[in-house]
Amino acid sequence: MTRILSRTPRWDILRNFYRDFDNGRKRGCVEKWKKEMPKSRLEQELFETRIHTEFLNDRYKKLNKEFRWTYANMKKLIALDQRFRELHRSIARTFEATKKDIVALSAQNHKWYREYELEAEICPANDWDIPGEHEYISDLLFWYANWGSINICSSTNEHNPERHKVYLVPAWKQMLLIDKFVKDGVTWELDSLLYDSESSLYTFHDIVRMKPEQFEVRYTLSF
């Protein structure tokens, strides 16, 4: 199901991108889109969503093809992976500390606290610009990402092992050459950002420019 995430296209940015994309074979698409823009607002929103989805997919293919797996770039991705692991450990500590507090309250006959649920989700923080990238593109990437799929919610009412991908794609085999990188797969969040195009259209170039502190944990406590 296509999510309707409409925004007025920046024709100048789209035109600059398609001038060089695929040797200019789609150079005329921007003018074609402008001419085909529907009149009704609902149809406009659907059309703008299609334009932006096509643009982000084309950008994803182009920039990932050009990406170089340098030592510096791999270290940046590893730092982001380590940030996710750090947040997973923080969630585990918070869950355990909350459980102890609830047990202590229950022992004092505070029955209201006996049934509770604490949920945690690793989320992008408020500052979500990509250094060196236009705000328009940063916003599109953020809005079109399926964060619910990238950042799966954890809960005290379910078993929450630290989530890693069990397989290693070729890029991670290169990373294993770096001593500090863990050897039991990668975090779900980073793998989804890099390779799950149904959830994320961030390119490798975008992700190496992300700051680890751009991610944080958000908790929801209910009784």
Solvent accessible surface area in square Angstrom, and as a share of the most:
residue,aa,sasa,rsa
1,M,239,1.07
2,T,95,0.55
3,R,112,0.41
4,I,78,0.39
5,L,51,0.26
6,S,37,0.24
7,R,73,0.27
8,T,96,0.56
9,P,7,0.04
10,R,89,0.33
11,W,52,0.18
12,D,64,0.33
13,I,24,0.12
14,L,0,0.00
15,R,77,0.28
16,N,83,0.43
17,F,32,0.14
18,Y,1,0.00
19,R,108,0.39
20,D,100,0.52
21,F,23,0.09
22,D,69,0.36
23,N,127,0.65
24,G,13,0.13
25,R,173,0.63
26,K,55,0.23
27,R,137,0.50
28,G,52,0.50
29,C,16,0.10
30,V,1,0.00
31,E,77,0.34
32,K,114,0.48
33,W,9,0.03
34,K,84,0.36
35,K,175,0.74
36,E,78,0.35
37,M,42,0.19
38,P,31,0.19
39,K,185,0.78
40,S,54,0.35
41,R,126,0.46
42,L,110,0.55
43,E,94,0.42
44,Q,40,0.18
45,E,46,0.21
46,L,83,0.41
47,F,23,0.09
48,E,6,0.03
49,T,3,0.02
50,R,113,0.41
51,I,0,0.00
52,H,0,0.00
53,T,49,0.29
54,E,52,0.23
55,F,1,0.00
56,L,0,0.00
57,N,48,0.25
58,D,13,0.06
59,R,7,0.03
60,Y,33,0.12
61,K,130,0.55
62,K,52,0.22
63,L,33,0.17
64,N,29,0.15
65,K,179,0.76
66,E,90,0.40
67,F,17,0.07
68,R,174,0.64
69,W,64,0.22
70,T,43,0.25
71,Y,131,0.50
72,A,59,0.46
73,N,29,0.15
74,M,18,0.08
75,K,103,0.43
76,K,104,0.44
77,L,0,0.00
78,I,12,0.06
79,A,47,0.37
80,L,2,0.01
81,D,0,0.00
82,Q,58,0.26
83,R,51,0.19
84,F,0,0.00
85,R,9,0.03
86,E,78,0.35
87,L,13,0.06
88,H,18,0.08
89,R,115,0.42
90,S,33,0.21
91,I,10,0.05
92,A,60,0.46
93,R,152,0.55
94,T,45,0.26
95,F,23,0.09
96,E,87,0.39
97,A,53,0.41
98,T,23,0.14
99,K,114,0.48
100,K,130,0.55
101,D,86,0.45
102,I,15,0.08
103,V,90,0.52
104,A,48,0.38
105,L,54,0.27
106,S,26,0.17
107,A,88,0.68
108,Q,116,0.52
109,N,101,0.52
110,H,80,0.36
111,K,126,0.54
112,W,178,0.63
113,Y,61,0.23
114,R,129,0.47
115,E,143,0.64
116,Y,40,0.15
117,E,49,0.22
118,L,10,0.05
119,E,61,0.27
120,A,1,0.01
121,E,51,0.23
122,I,3,0.02
123,C,12,0.07
124,P,9,0.06
125,A,18,0.14
126,N,148,0.76
127,D,85,0.44
128,W,21,0.07
129,D,82,0.43
130,I,5,0.03
131,P,58,0.37
132,G,84,0.81
133,E,43,0.19
134,H,81,0.36
135,E,110,0.50
136,Y,1,0.00
137,I,13,0.07
138,S,2,0.01
139,D,32,0.17
140,L,0,0.00
141,L,1,0.01
142,F,62,0.26
143,W,104,0.36
144,Y,28,0.11
145,A,3,0.02
146,N,59,0.30
147,W,39,0.14
148,G,55,0.52
149,S,37,0.24
150,I,0,0.00
151,N,2,0.01
152,I,66,0.33
153,C,53,0.32
154,S,6,0.04
155,S,9,0.06
156,T,40,0.23
157,N,105,0.54
158,E,94,0.42
159,H,160,0.72
160,N,50,0.25
161,P,77,0.48
162,E,69,0.31
163,R,49,0.18
164,H,44,0.20
165,K,32,0.14
166,V,149,0.85
167,Y,108,0.41
168,L,58,0.29
169,V,30,0.17
170,P,102,0.64
171,A,6,0.05
172,W,1,0.00
173,K,127,0.54
174,Q,66,0.30
175,M,0,0.00
176,L,45,0.22
177,L,148,0.74
178,I,17,0.09
179,D,136,0.70
180,K,174,0.74
181,F,3,0.01
182,V,49,0.28
183,K,154,0.65
184,D,86,0.45
185,G,2,0.02
186,V,0,0.00
187,T,0,0.00
188,W,74,0.26
189,E,0,0.00
190,L,0,0.00
191,D,4,0.02
192,S,3,0.02
193,L,0,0.00
194,L,0,0.00
195,Y,77,0.29
196,D,50,0.26
197,S,51,0.33
198,E,156,0.70
199,S,5,0.03
200,S,1,0.00
201,L,18,0.09
202,Y,0,0.00
203,T,0,0.00
204,F,18,0.08
205,H,59,0.26
206,D,0,0.00
207,I,2,0.01
208,V,16,0.09
209,R,73,0.27
210,M,14,0.06
211,K,92,0.39
212,P,43,0.27
213,E,114,0.51
214,Q,9,0.04
215,F,0,0.00
216,E,63,0.28
217,V,28,0.16
218,R,112,0.41
219,Y,85,0.32
220,T,83,0.48
221,L,88,0.44
222,S,57,0.37
223,F,99,0.41
